Amino acid sequence: MMSLTRRVTMLLLAGLLLVSAGTGGALAQQDSPTPDDEVRIVDHEITISDATITISDAILSGSGTSDTQIDHRKYTVEEATLEFNGVHVTVQGTEYVFCDITVNVDNVGLVLENVKVN
């Protein structure tokens, strides 16, 4: 079973990827014709370093997560590499497809305050 820290980190990184896709339309590459409601983000390397990310007053949910209330907790990812290939996320009717994405994380802090996981 995946630990809470790893689940929260994965949710956070998925959110960061969506933000990157939303603000950088040039990231989308069309390898083949796709429907208008699909955006493909292909073959990118993202580095996140020397940062602190705070999530407060939030509810995080997903399949397989247990009910947990976090009042205040800090985590630090000293060094990690995540690779995504074929991740599909749908936001407001638009499907984002992440293929061949590498995320390097170096010295990134995560602070959770008043967060509910269910």
Summary of the structure (lengths in Angstrom):
residues: 118
radius of gyration: 15.2
end to end distance: 15.4
largest distance: 46.3
contacts: 306
relative contact order: 0.31
helix: 19%
strand: 59%
